[in-house]
Amino acid sequence: MARFSFFFSVVALYCGLNAVVQARPSSSSRSLADKTINYWFSFGDSYTDTGFNPTGPLPNEANPLGNPAFPGKTNTGGPNWVGWVTGTYNTSTLLTYNYAYGGATIDRTLVAPGNPSVRVLTDQVNEFLDGAAKSPKVWTSDNALFSIWIGINDIGGTWNLGGDRNAFNDKLLDAYFALVQKLYDAGARNFLFVNVPPVDRTPMILRNTPAQQATERDIINSYNSKLADRVTAFVSNNNVGHGIYDSHSQFTQILNNPTQYGFKDATSYGSGNNFFWGNDYHPSSKAHQLFGQTVGKDILGGTGW
């Protein structure tokens, strides 16, 4: 079977765009296509959050997100990419434990979230380790996928602080991959990593000066490059299946050609299906549908989902 062991840069197979795939075969990597993935453990921030409470009703066939009821509580209403993959763009029963929390950073000792009650990535992983990772486990290493989409708030909260931004990105990713290692140690063997989208193009950040936008853009690009390198290093040293969803490329492609996707432009926001942005910092549910289709069909489509 084909290996799921490469950097998958999606510009998208959706709406007539082409996918860019750069193969990086690894003899140590397992294939996601070798198994059916029935459980999804998702971590991240408001771009991923559905309001899941791990102490509430757990995912089941009648309600695959567990709680709140599908599509959960999202930032702009309607399903986000997690909801679209869980409910539509899959080929198996998929039970999703979505630990993501709006406003999350990677580690509060590096970047404090705007509210101390926010569950950062460290908290989310610990919730998993203290809950679903405990015996008796309902999942196995073969039927579970672990995804992480984080970094937006780490960059958004610090881009204007100066200093050596490349070195700080290294610190962020040190903390990130220490948590990835904890997931691996708990039995995770299939990973989906998502890079940071061009939030410098959100309506909120477009209110900043061009120089400020360029500074944040450069930091995002540095973070994403370093993330790809870290993924390569992690995979080369571990027996895992993996993929990277290049959200940055897909956002850029859509924002450069909004009308091709039915959006009125790249800067307006609102609740209608003709808006890419649902508010001044978050994509609409319609935009998330494109992301979900890309992940569910184009990246994971051959994996038994």
N, C-alpha and C positions, 0 to 999 in steps of 0.2 A: 504494500500500500504506500501511497505517497506520504512523505513525511510532512508534518506540520512543524517545520523547524527552520523557519526563515523570517526575515523582516518583511512583513506584509504591509506595504505602503499603499493604502487605498485612496485613489483619487475618485472613483467609484464605478462600479459596474451598473450603477443605477442611472436611469434617464440618459442613456447614451454616452456616458463618460467611460473612459478606459481605466482599467486597474493597472497599477505599476507594481510588479512583483520582483523583488531582488532576492534571488535564492542564496541562502547561506547554509548549506547542508551541514549537519552535525551528527556524527556517528553516535553520540551519546544521547541524542534526543529521541523520545518516544513519539509516536504518531497519535494525534487526537483522532484521526480517522480510524484507529484500531478499536474504538470503543463508542458506546452510546453514552452521552453525558446527560444525566438526569437531574443533577443538583448544580446550582450555580450560587456561589458565594461571592457577593459583589461588595466592593469597598470604594469610597470616594466622597465627593462633596455634593453641592446642590445640583450639579449637572446629572447626578446619578440617584440622589435621594428620592425614596418613595414613602418615607415616614415609617418604615418598619421598626417595630419594637420587639426585640428578641424574647421578651418575657410574655408577649401576647400570643394569640393563635399563630401556629407555625404554618408554613406553606403546605398545601395539600392540593389534590387534583381539582377540587371545587374552587379553590382560591389559591392559585400558584404563588402569589406574593405573601400569603399568610395574613398580614395586616399592614395597613388598613386594606379594605376591600379593593380589588383591582379597579382602576389602575394605580391605586395608592394616592398619596398626597404629594404632588409634584410642584415645582416652583412656578410653573406657568399654566397649570391645569392640563388635563388630558395625559395620556401615557407619555413618559419619556423613553429614552432608548432602551432602558431595562424592561419597561412594560411592553414595548413593541417586540423585543426579542422573546420575552417570556410568553406573550399572548398570541403572537402572530408569526414571526419569522423563525420558526423552528420546525423540526420534524419528529419530535418526541415529547413526551410529558416532561416538562421542565419545572422543577420546584426551586424558586429563587429566594434565597436568604440575603436580603439587600441591607447591609450594615451601613451604607453610605449616609452621611449626615451633612445637611446644608451648612456651609461656612467652614468645613473641615480643612485643616492644614495637615501636614504630615506628623509633626511632633510639636506640641505646644511649647517645649523648651527652646525650640528654634524659631518658630513663628507662632505667637499666641493668636488664637482665633478671636474674632471680634466680640464673642460672648463666651465667658468661661464655661458655660453649660454645653458648648458644642463638643461633640464626640469626634476628636481628631482621629487620624488613621491609627495611631497607637492604641487609642481606646477601642476603636472598631475591631482591630485584630484581637485585642484582649477579650472583647465580648465573645468573639468566635471561639477563642481558645478555652474560655470558661464555660461555654455552652455547647454548641454543635460539635466541637472537636472532642468533647468528652465521651467516653464509652457509656452505654452502647451507642455507637454512631449509626446514623441512618444512611450515610454515604460511604463510598469507598474511594480510594485514590484513583480508580479507573473511571468512576461515573460522576466525578465532580470537577467543575471548572471554577477557577479563582480569578477574578478580574479586579484591576485597580486603575481608577482614573482619578489622579490626584496631582496637585501642584498649582492649580489655578490660583488658589488663595494664598499659597506661599509666595508666589511671584507678585500677585496683586497687592499684597500687604507690605512688600519690601522693596519693590523695584526702584523706588525713589530715595532709598536710604544711602546710596553710594557704597563705597568700599569695593572689594574684589568680588564681583558678582559671580564669576566663574568658580571661585573657591567656595562661595556660599552655596552654589548649586551642588557642588560636591558634598557638602555637609548634609544638604537636604536628601540627596540620594544615598548617602551612607545610612541615614536613618530609615529611609524607604526600604532599602534592601536588607537591612537588619530585620525588618518586619516580614519581608518576603521569605527570609530564611526561617523565621518562626513558623510561617505557614507550611513551608516545605517540611520542617521537622514534625509538624502535626499530621503530615500525610498528603499535602497538596502536591500534585504532579502535573497538573494542566493549568497553564496561566495565560491570561490575556492582559497585556499591558496597553494602556491608552495614553498617548502623549497629550501635551497641553495644546488646546486650540488657540487660534489667533485672537485672544481676548482684547488685544490692542485695537481690534476692529469693532468691538462692541459700541453701541451708541454712547454708553457711559464714558468710555476711554477716549472716544473721538472728540469729547469736549475738551480734552487736554491739548496742549500745544503739540505741533508736529514733532518737536524734539523729544518731548516726554513720551509720545507714542513710539518713537523710534527706540528709545531706551528700553521700554518694556518689551518691544518686539525682539530686540537683540538678546535680552535675558531669556525670553521664551525659547528662542532658537538654540541658545546654549544649553538650556535645560533638556530640550528634546534630543539634541545630539548626544549629550551625556547619558540620557536615559537609554537610548538605543545601544550605546556601548556597554552599559551596565547589564542590559538584558543579554547581550551576546556573551559577556563574561559569566553571568549566572548560568546560562544554558550550557556553556562549554564545560562547566564543573559539576553539573547535576543531570540526572536522568529525568528530563521533563519534556512535555509537549508545550509549545508556546506559540504565541503570535503577538504582534503589535498592531493595534488599530491606529492608523495615522490620522487622527481626527484633525490635525492641523492642515493636512493636505485637502481633506474633504471640505472642511469649512472654507478654506481659501478658494477652492474650485467653485463652490456654490456662491460665495460672496462676490466672486469675480464675474459670475454669470447668473445673477438671481432670477431673471425672467425665464431662463431655460428650465427652471424648477417650479415655476408658477408663483414666485415671490415678486412683489412689486418693485423692491429695490434692496439694497444691502444695509440700509441704515434705519429704516422705519421699524417701529415695533407696535404690537397689538395682539389681540386674541384671535384674529381671523386666520384662515388657512393661507392667505396671501402674504403673511408676514414671516420672515425668517426668524426675527427676534420676537420673543414673547413679552419681554420687558427690556430695560436698557442694558441688561447684563447676561440674560439667559435666552437660549434658543426656544422657539415655540414648539408645541407638540408636533406640528407638521414637520418642522425641521428634524426633530428627534426621530420621526418616522423614517427619514432618509438614513440617519445614523444607524437605527435599529435594523433596517433592511441590509445595509452594508455589512454590519457585524453578523447578523443572523444568517444571511444567504451567501454573501461573498467570502467571508472569512471562515465561518463555521459550517457552511453549507454541506461540506463533504464529511462531516464528523459524526453523523448519526443523530443530529438534533432534528 
